[in-house]
Amino acid sequence: MNKKILVLVFSLVLLASIFYMTNLISVKADSVVVVSSSAFIDSSGDYQIVGEVLNTGSGTVDNVQITANYYDSHNNLVDTQSDYALLNYMQPNAKSPFEITENAGTIVPQISTYTLQVSSESSSIIEQGLVIISNSSSTDSSGNFNIDGQIQNVGTVASSNNEVYVTCYNSSGTVVDVGTAYTDTDPIAPSSTSTFEISITDLSQVPLIASYFLTAQSSDYALVSANSVVSPTQTPLSTTTSTPVTPEFPPITVIALFMTMLLLSTITFAVRKRKIGKK
């Protein structure tokens, strides 16, 4: 076999191997998954998808984008909308609520089902420095579901743009609504506290709320990971249990690597044989 042809084949197989390994790394790095979602039409007539994503990976991520594809009853795609998880940064094992809104009046009546896709980017680690120290919930005379609480800055610098997020679940553990609010004091000085209040105002969803989950973040700090607050009636979801991700090589990558090694051995043998024949 011509030596140049062998070198060309070897180079192509090597490039293919690198491509598949790079693809493997990118898939494993994007480890944020949707653990629960539901949809409803709100009081304004908008189609709302609410849900929760979980970072199952070992590194911090940001720019977590959730894309919704809407389909009609004949499974035809009628629209696509995207939005970001409410947490800007997601540490390993962190959960974040999200909400995607479809407000096109001509599209909403057509929607029968939807699918969700998630993308994210690797990020530097965000320091932990916020602790939710108390919370309680009640329903007011207007039917709104309100959560009041206190949050503390346990870090060493002032914490700015402090925001608290709530994910609300029904009795089966499915997300039925989400909400967010800034703290009453901002910035929060080191060792100081601030109150907050989050209101869920869609009256069709309030009667469904059986439990909730609180988290928080600021421009300077994430919530101390052990402090994510679950209301006493929270039903644990088996899908939110994080399992360390062990990289798995797809068969095609293994085959490509094997072929590379085989071709390298063949080329070496052919070159040596050619040298012997010239002597």
KAHU-V864859 format. One record per backbone hydrogen bond with DSSP energy under -1.0 kcal/mol. NH is the residue of the N-H (numbers start at 0). CO is the residue of the C=O. Records with the same first field share a line. If there is no record, write none. Layout:
NH: CO / CO
//
This chain:
5: 1
6: 2
7: 3
8: 4
9: 5
10: 6
11: 7
12: 8
13: 9
14: 10
15: 11
16: 12
17: 13
18: 14
19: 15
20: 16
21: 17
22: 18
23: 19
24: 20
25: 21
26: 22
27: 23
28: 24
29: 25
30: 28
32: 53
34: 51
35: 51
37: 49
39: 47
41: 45
44: 41
46: 101
47: 39
48: 99
49: 37
50: 97
51: 35
52: 95
53: 32
54: 93
55: 30
60: 89
61: 120
64: 118
65: 82
66: 116
67: 80
68: 114
69: 78
70: 112
71: 75
74: 71
77: 69
78: 69
80: 67
82: 65
84: 63
85: 96
89: 60
92: 54
93: 90
95: 52
97: 50
99: 48
101: 46
106: 103
107: 103
109: 106
110: 107
111: 70
112: 70
114: 68
116: 66
118: 64
120: 61
122: 59
128: 221
129: 221
130: 151
132: 149
133: 149
135: 147
137: 145
139: 143
142: 139
144: 199
145: 137
146: 197
147: 135
148: 195
149: 133
150: 193
151: 130
152: 191
153: 128
158: 187
162: 216
163: 180
164: 214
165: 178
166: 212
167: 176
168: 210
169: 173
172: 169
175: 167
176: 167
178: 165
180: 163
182: 161
183: 194
187: 158
190: 152
191: 188
193: 150
195: 148
197: 146
199: 144
204: 201
205: 201
207: 204
208: 205
209: 168
210: 168
212: 166
213: 228
214: 164
216: 162
217: 220
218: 159
221: 126
222: 215
223: 129
226: 223
228: 213
230: 211
233: 230
239: 236
240: 237
252: 249
253: 249
254: 250
255: 251
256: 252
257: 253
258: 254
259: 255
260: 256
261: 257
262: 258
263: 259
264: 260
265: 261
266: 262
267: 263
268: 264
269: 265
270: 266
271: 267
272: 268
273: 269
274: 270
275: 271
276: 272
277: 273
//
